[in-house]
Amino acid sequence: MIVLLALGRIRRQPAAFAGLAVALLLAIATVTLFGSLFATGLATPEAARDAVEGPGLMVIAGAFGEIAVLVAFFVVVNALGFALRQQHRELALLRTVAATPRQARRLVRCQVVAVTVLVTVPGWAGGAVAARLLLAELQGRGMAAPGVGVPWTPVPMLVASAAAFVVALVASAVAARRVTRLAPAAALTAGSTEQGRTGVPRLLAGAGALVGGGFLLRLAATRPAGELDKAGQAALLGSLVLLIGVALVGPLAARVLAAVLGLPVRALAPRTGWPADANLRGYARRLSSAVVPVALLVGLSGTMTIMTTTAEHATGAATGSVTSDTDVWLRQAELALLLCFAAVSTVNTLVAVTAERRREFALLRLVGATWSQLMRMLTVEAVLTAAVGVLLGTAVAGAASAAFSIAVTGSAVPSVPGGAGWLVAGAAALTAPVILGTGLRAVRGPAAEQAGGARD
């Protein structure tokens, strides 16, 4: 019965699970990709490995795959949280008709398993194809032994699936606690309100992550100038840990930044600025959920771009060497992969956050708000959301880049490329259209029906 309910929900509302499916597919493909490269390195004869200049396949798979896999599963956890958040009301209704907390958790687990199984084979295929394409590119650049192919082994695929299942099931258990730990009536009303302050355990975990990220950046800054790769990995991993800390303390940080940025907005556009600012500050958890992916996009891309430029300037004439070209190309490839994950997370989250406000928009329409007023309010909210996310991401990127610059050049001032501003502009350009586009869809239909809780 629980399995049928889970599959029925996925069939009726596939859009609610689309973001989770894409995130899981990318995670499985990523683990398969780097696992296959690692297996290729193991299968390569030692003489052929020694003849290759620069980092070997196992180093590339381990060092660059480490960050990519962590980011991929960060995106999975984020997407899963919103997939469950969108069906909070349905789960609460099941609780009111005698479904036990255990049954509700089992329903969530069944949904997660079904989505994971659905994307497993496409993820395997995508990762296997990507591994062969990347291997061919590495061989063309002299970074892998010629004539070596990706061996056929199911281990990378099985590891990818196992990791996806474990992460998804653990994350679903944590996310389902909010609706299952409350009384049925309380769970039914909690989905449309923000109750209580950010928990002390979450704040302590966030503080621990921020401290841990700081230690990693200190480790990066104290690396010898000759260990550029180790400094870069420590700085990039430190930026990711800092972003996790930002996600944990996000409601508090987002509320403070929104209050500061909202002051000029309320002064310049009081009619639309005041309700937009009140919405953001009053729903700090929702704002935090929206700005963290933007911060992830700006923080990771900014860190990678600035570190690459700093390394190029530091090595000077030596950038023409095989090792420097190799490192720069690998960093650019890793940046493209991380940008893909961050963009997916940003779009998934912003769509989910805006779409779940359908009932709120309907109530505003019932009390006299016009379509144009709602769109102007959403525009201001989109600008403030982008600004908060960009500021948080820029702070993380600045700290990580400064640590890397100290290790490479001895100065805390890194070399910032002229195109860095395009990363910020791109994040803002991605945020506003997604929020407004989803908002346009959310205000369609009869307001009375939507205010009553109906969903597409």
Secondary structure as UniProt FT lines:
FT   HELIX           2..12
FT   HELIX           15..43
FT   HELIX           46..50
FT   HELIX           57..85
FT   TURN            86..87
FT   HELIX           88..96
FT   TURN            97..98
FT   HELIX           101..140
FT   TURN            141..142
FT   TURN            146..147
FT   HELIX           155..180
FT   HELIX           184..190
FT   TURN            191..192
FT   HELIX           200..221
FT   TURN            225..226
FT   HELIX           228..248
FT   HELIX           250..268
FT   HELIX           270..282
FT   HELIX           284..315
FT   HELIX           316..320
FT   HELIX           322..355
FT   TURN            356..357
FT   HELIX           358..366
FT   TURN            367..368
FT   HELIX           371..409
FT   TURN            418..419
FT   HELIX           420..442
FT   HELIX           447..451
FT   TURN            452..453
//
